[in-house]
């Protein structure tokens, strides 16, 4: 798999460790930036362009846990993987409860390192959805003033403290994660961990290890013991999105965990008692899947105590302006811009539920007229070509607006000068460099 557009920030106060990590990640196809402590890492992150943060815990000036807390508040879309020395797993586990996606232990296996990074990036991509932060960034609010949005808020307040599992359904983009976190924040568990994972993004061989944990040497490459997501959620809430993607064996074990309120790690005989609240999300009709034998009926019964089908934005268009205003404020803050509004015409391209090329302004039509490719070449290949086309147009525009000045164009695009030069080389634009 190509990782050419994904950039990792490695933070460690030991130069040799930074070098080793950077080398292994570059060999796997990632772009890598580095910093020697949390303070320097903040500066790199604020410049943008980082897809994942990998940080050591013990460092001068600002340690990894302080950096993690800052990143979770300022850049919640960037997943964090912590680096821990052998024998300090408890600290890493606490970091995961505080919002880190995972940890790698020293000395680490190169294959395991890359798998952890890949898994974190895949999870971050699959779990991105709209959140709205109020005065307290940790408190989640549901956007919109439509009857559907009001109904959803009322439902959340009713189920927040019910001692029951919850099932959220609805098509992609309807905000499963946002609603799950809103339920957590409205409940008495709000100060305990909110642990989330997209079941569809877990490699099948790692599903049970991810959910239930493992002891050292219980699976190939397992150097140290690791708690699963159920353990991490002890006292709080566990959100399993796309739960229908889990294999039947894992579904069966979840039923057992829910019944017994305990979990046994792979390679262990000791059951660990747990107190957690489970919220599951699915885009499928699980009742139909259960009838067809594609989903365990007993798990559906355990989950479907309280359920809600989330409605897409097209069914509540009166909320559209609220969402647009939120995005304006969000990206103004992130990019240092001062956009005041969006013209109504920009929100009215389509006159029904489908947006086609015919609805786009003439200035956008030329690039869209080109076929994106034969589907036989695969979706990833098509997306890469389409992305390259868009990047080429954005870079050409930035260069034209800045008289081909690389430094100024990079600043406008919010990427580093080196990254811009690399993209220009890859896209055949080096003749415009000055």
Phi, psi and omega in degrees: 000136178280134179242023193297337182261006184251129188240127183253135173258118179259125183238116180200139182279354178263115182304319181296321180292320176300319182294316181297311180298315181298317181298315182293322179290323177295321177299330179278358175101006181271153166277144185227133168244162182219158177211152186266349176198179184296323180298313179294323179298321178303316181297319179294316181296322181292339177283345176088174176085009180258129181262338179207140178251124176242116188228141170289161181269312184266110180212155177287169178064294176221120183277178186295326180290322176294320178295320178300312180300318179294316182294321181296330180275317186273328184221067185295343180279350182266113179292151182239130173244127181261151179254130182226147176281156178302132180097356179241034182297326181302321179295319179294322177297319177297322178298321178294322177293333179273000174125352176294147180285318184196182176219157172237140183258142172275139350285143185248154176275134184301319180296318179294321178301310182294321179297320179296316179297314181298318180296317180296317179295318179296319179296316181298319179295317185283337184262359181293130177200174188282127171235151178234118182263136176271212181299324175261112184301339183279347182265125185265136176240152178266123182286149171112151178239010179289163175304323180295318179293320178295319178298319180295316179298319179297319181295318179300316181296329181284323186265349189307319184250013174291137177280061186217152173285159185228142177240124176252128178236171182135158185289170181302143177088003181271357170094040178306310184294320180300313181293319178301316180290326177297321176298314179301313184292335180273354185262173176289354179267008189302331182269001176261173185297144167249106185254129183231149175202141177266113186295332181288345182260004180267126174303139188303324181293343186251002186302307185292325177296317181297317185279317190250350178084171179208158173270167178302136177068010179286333176226163182299129178085001181275098183281325183227161177294153183215128176286150176273179183295328177297316179297319182297332182274004183305125183090344185237223186233137174247125178249116177252101178275154183051048182297338179294345181279353182286143174294158183302325181297319179290323177301318180297318180293326178296318177303317179297316180298318180294322180292316188266348184052043176206162180223145177241121180294155173298133180085007181236156175251358185265122175279131181256115181295143184225153172230106183213165174243128182258128171240129180244148177234146178205144175263001183256166173275095186291332177295318176295318179297321179294319178297326182272002179079013182268349178216141184294127182294323180292328177289319177301317179299320181291327183276325193276038177286315173226128184221157178209133175265118183279138185263141179288161182298329181296340178270358178215060186297342177296345178269355187301314182299323178299318179294317180298316179297323177298314181295323177300311180296320183295313184279336170300314181294319184286322187257359180070029180261176181223046177292129185267327185196175175236134181295145180305326181300329181293339180261004186236036177301314187257146178254011175207202185278357183242132177256120181240174179302326182297337181277345186281151174300155182303325183294341179258352188286327187300311182294328183283341181291340183280134179296142183279347176132169178282128182297344177295338181281351177097147184296318182299321179294319179297316181296320178300316181294319179295320179297317179298321179296316180294315179300320181299316181293319180295317180294317179300319180294316180296320179294319179296319182287344181242025177052040178065018178280114186298315183299314181291322179295318179298319179296319179295323180277353179063040173228167181285159179300320181295318179297320179296316179298320178297316180294322178298319178296314182294329184261007176072035182247014185294339180291347179267359184288143175220000000 
